[in-house]
Amino acid sequence: MKPSRRAVRRDVDPRLATGVRAAAFALGGALAAVTGAMAVLTVSAARKVVAPAVRIPDTRILDLDVAAQTITLGRTPDTELPGRYGLFTSGTQTYVKLGSVLAEDASSVKRKLLTEVPSNAHLAAEAGFSGWYYDSPEQLHLPFTEELIGTSAGVCPAWLFDGDSDTWVIQVHGRGTTRSECLRAVPVFHALGMPVLVVSYRNDGEGARTRGGRYALGATEWRDVDAAIGFAMRAGARRVVLMGWSMGGAIVLQTALNAARRDSIAGIILESPVVDWRNVLHFQARQMRLPGVVTSLALGTLESEWTAPLARTAPISFDRLDVVARAGELRHPILLLHSDDDGYVPADASHALAAARPDLVDMEVFTGARHTKLWNYDQKRWTDAITAWLERTGMTVTDQTAD
């Protein structure tokens, strides 16, 4: 005779049932903890993507020889580069210019100081290596004026270097930097007689601050560049060349695709640009050893109107920011300068854009130059590439049709 179900239940050891329940509760708690930790990590990653960045020290000052005017830094892929650079410091100096490499070993690099450091100088060990070189417009020894550009977000300051051409250049800096990043390029355009407008934009620390105070990765900042085009046209420009550095490249490309004044754009110069944010953010996440699923969830968080507020931003469409996918919409000639050893913004999307639009895109490929340091690494090649492209495309010719 088969035992009844009630009898079977009576035969279960109470200790086993208690153990099963305890294990179920423990597993549920563990899953909740993992889910909660994943959610916290995802939101944290999403916020980091759009939060205005601060400069983080990336090397150490190992020795300062004021008698010889040399400085020894910890060796990194950046500090070992040939060329001229800058170094953000703290102490009696906040920024110094660096010259060529004088000596190196496995852990250090000695460079010539191009900024005179006095004998009583004291510098903290932590420092930030930079491609800026010039950190203020006065260092160019070119006449310039301070301008204010009204945008939909508020007032954004700019520097205007005058010229006699009616083709202006508008330069847009990258993420976590300011207008000074662009100063290296001013002499190139000035030598061709082209006025140069070096602009700021919303939430970059100099331009207007929006309510959220966050970057939109180009999705809204392009409106400030559109306003800058309007400023240039009112001041006598007939057409403009846009130049974008890193995230500034993403902003410039969105300007070319979306701006009301895009018919005034004659051409685009991109230096180490962000062409596809998904590509860049997945690369950077791998560098930081973040799980791929966290990166994907963070991007999804920023895209959704329900979850984007968790990152204190409006929704961002990464499809709209993917210019490789939107390459068919482009209509302006482009000079693209990128290093295959960028180390921060991989050149894959730049190559893909050049392949998608060979009719518009001329790409100058560097190796070893690192992110936004192409001028520093090989100033002559960089300058010649820009000058030759401007002349070849007729952008250095003054419009003779002006009234």
N, C-alpha and C positions, 0 to 999 in steps of 0.2 A: 504494500500500500504506500502511495506517494505521500511524503510529508506535505502538510499545508504550507502556504506561503507565510502564514502567521508563525508557524512552527520554525520555519527557516529563519525568520527575523529574530525569533527568540534565541536561536542558537548562535547568533553573531556575538563575538566577544566584545563587551562594552569598551574594553581598553583599546581594541582595534578601531572601533567607531570613533572614539575620542581622538585617536592618533590621526585618522583620516581627516576629521574635521580640522584639527590643528594644522595639518599639512596644507589643506585647502586655504585656510585663512592666511598662512604664511606665504603661499604662492600668490594669492591675491594681493597681499601687501607688497610683495616683491615686484609684481607686475605694475602695481600702482606707483611704486617708488621709481621704477625704471621709466614709466610713462611720464611721471612728473619731472624727473631729471631731464628727459629728452625734450619736454616742452620748455623748460627753463633754458636749456642750452640753445634750442631753436630760436626763442625770442631774443636771447642775448646775442646770437649771431646776426639775426635780422637787424637789431638795433645798431650793431657795430658797423654794418654795411652803410647805413645812412647817417650815422653820427659824424659831424665834422671832426676830422682827425687832428690830433696834436702830434708834434714832432717827437719821436721816441729816439733816445740815444741808440746808436747802432755800432759804435766802436769806442775804444778807450784810448786816452792820451797816455802813452807809456813814458814819454820823455819830451821835455821842452828845452831846447838849447838856444837861449836868447842871444848868446855870443855869436853862434854860427847861423842864427835865424833858421833853425830846422825844427821839425816836430816829428816824433815817432808815434805811430798809431798801431793799434791791434790790426792784424791782417784780416781782411774780408774780401769777398769778390769785388767790392766797390773800391776799398781803400788802396788796392794794388793796381788800379787802372792807370795807364799813362794819361797825361794831359793836365789841365788846370781845373781845380775844383774849389769848393768852399767847405768850411767846417763850422757848424754851430756849436758854440761853447758856452760855458757859464763861468763867471768870476769877473776878472778885470776886463775881459774881452768877451763879446757875445758872438762875434763872427770873424773868422780869418780866412784869407785866400791861400790856397795851396798850389804849389808848383809841381815840378816833375819829381819822380821817384829817384832818390839818391842811393838808397841801399834797402835791401829787404832780406828777410829770412823766413823760415816756416811760420813764424807767429807774429812778425812785425814788419812795418814798412816805414822808412824814413823819407820824409818829403821836405822840399824847400818851402819856407814861408814866404809868401808874396805880400803879406800884410806885416808891417814892422811891429813886432811885439816888444814892448819896453822891458828893461831889466828887472823891474819890480812887478812884472805881471804874475798873476796867479790864476791858473785855469783848473777847473774841476776835471776829474778823470773822464767822466762820461761825456761823450760828444756825438754829434750827428753829422755824418758825411753827406755832402750835397753837391748837386750839379749846378746850383744857382750861379755861382761865381760872383756876379754883381748882386748886391743886396739892397741897393738904393739907386734911383735914377740919376742922381748927381754923379755917380761914379762913371757914367758914360761920357761926361763932359760934352753933352749935346743939349741944346736948348729944348726945354719942355714946359708944359703948363699943367697945372692940376685942374681937372674937370670933374663935373658932377653930372651923371646921366640919370634922368628920371625913368624909372621902370614901374611895372605894375606892382612890384613888391616894395618899392621905395627908392631912395637915392643910392646909386652905386658910384663910388669914386673911380676915376680913371686918370692915366697919364697920357698926354698927347705930345708926341714928338713931331714937329712940323716938317713939311716937305713941299715941293712945288708940283707934284703930280696930282691928278684928280683921281687916281686909283689909291685908295687908302688900304692899310693893313690893320685888321682888328685882331689882337692876340688875346687868347683865353687860357688861363692857367689851369692846372690840374687839382686833384683832390688833396686836401690837407696842406696846400701851399697858398701863396698869395701872388700878387702881380709880379713880384720880383723874379719869379721863375722865368718870366718871358723876356727879361732885359737882354739876355745873350743875343737874341735875334734882332734887336732894334738896329744895330749898326749895319747889318746886311741890307735892310730895307732903306735905311737912311742914305746909304751910299748910292742907291738907285733913285733917290729923290722922292720916295714914297712916304707920306705921313703915316705914323704908326700910333694907333690908339690901343693902349694896354688897359684892359677893363677888369673890374671885379664883378661878382655876381652874388645873388642872394645866398646868405648863410655861409659865406666863405671866410668870415671874420672881419672883412672890410666892407662888403656890400650890405644892402638892407637885410634885416633879419625877419624872417616870416614867423608866424605864430608857433610853428613846431620847431623851427630852428634846425631842420634836417636837410641833408642833400636829397635831391630826387634823381641823381645820377644822370642828369641831362634832360629829364622828362619835363621839368619846368624852367630850369636855368636858361634854356635857349631863348626864353622870352626877354631876358636881360640883354642878350647879344642882339636880338632883333631891335631892341630899343637903342643899342649902341650903333647899329647900322643907320637908324633914323637920325641919330645925332650927327653921324658922319655926313649923311646926305644933306642935312640942313647946313652943315659947315662948308659945303662945297664939293664933296666927293661925288663923282659920277658912278663909281662902282667900288666894290670892296673885295679884298682877299681876306678870308678868314683863316686864322692859324690857331690850332688847338693842341695843347700839350696834355697827354694822358687822358684824364677825365674831361679835360677841356676839348679833346678830340671828339668825345661822345657828345658834348654840348654843341660843338660846331656842326657835327653831322645832323643833329636834330634840328638845328637852325636851318640848315640847307633843305631839310625835308618838310619843315612845318611853318617857317616864318612867313609873315605877310610880305616882308621885304626881300624874299629870296631871289627875286628877279634882279636885284642890285648886286648879287654875289657874282664875281667874275671867276673865282677859283678858291680852292681850299688846300691848305698845307696842314698835314697831320704829323705830329712828332710823338712817337711811342703811344699811339692812340688806343683808347678803348673803343672797339668796334662792335663787340658783342659781350654784354655784361655777364651772361651765364658762363661763358668760356673763362672769363677773368676770375670770377668769384669761385668757381670750382677749382681752378688752379691754385688760388690763394688759400683755399680751405685745405687742399692737400698739403700745401707747404706748412700749414699749422697743425696738420694731422687730425683735422676734424673729420668725423665719419661723413661719407657722401650723402647719407640719408639726412643728416642734419642740415647740410647745405641746401639740398633740394627742398626740405621743409621750410628753411629760412626764406628761400626765394618765393615759395608759395605763400608764406606769411605776408611778405611785402606786396604780393600781387592781389591779395584778396581784400575786398572792401570791409570784410568782417574782422580780419585779423591785423591788417596794416596799422590800425590805431595802437596795437600793442607795441609796435616799433616807433610810435609817435610820428607817423608819417601818413600821407595819403597813399592810396594804392599806386603801385608802379607797374606798368606793363612792360615786361622784359621782351615780349614779342615786338613792341614798338621800338625798343632800343636796339634790337638786333638788326644792324645795318647790312650784314651779309644777306639776310633773308629779304631785306628791302632794297637790295642793290639796284633792282630794276627801276626804282623811283628816282635815283640820283640823276642829275643832269649837269653838274658842274665838274670841270676838270679838277683832278686831285693829285697832289704830290704827297706820297706816303713815305715817311722815314721811320724805320723800325729796326731794332737789333734782334737778331735771332737768339741772342743771349740776354734778353731783357731782364729776366729774373723776377718780374713783378706783374707785368701785363704781357702774356705770351703773344708772340707774333702770328700765331695760327690764323686768327680772324683777319688780320691785315693781309696775309697771303691769300686767304679765301676771297676777300673783297677785290684784290687786284686781279685774281683769276676770273671773278664774276663779271668785272667791268674793265677789261683791258682797253676798251675804247676811251675810258675816262681816267683811269688810275695809272700813274707812273709810280713805281715803288723802288725806293733806294734802300737796299738791304745792307745793314751793318752786321758785323759779328764781334762779340766781345765788348760792345759799348755800354751795355746795361741800360736801365730804364731812365729815359729823358736825359741821358748823358752823352748823346751823340756829338753835340757841339764840343763838349769837353774832350772827348776821346779823339776826334779827328775834325778839328775846326775847319780846315781848308776844304776837305771833301764835303762836309755839311754845307758850308757857305757856297761852294761851287754848284752843288746840286740844286739849291734853292734859286740861286741867281740864274743858272742856265734854264731852269724850268720856267721862271718868270719871263725871261726873254723869249724863250721858244713859244710860249703861249700868248705873247704880245701884251702881257699885263704891265710891262714897264713903260708902254707907250702912252703919252698923255693924250686924252681925248681932244681932238681938234674941232669937234662939233659944238663945243660950248658956245653959248651966246656971247 
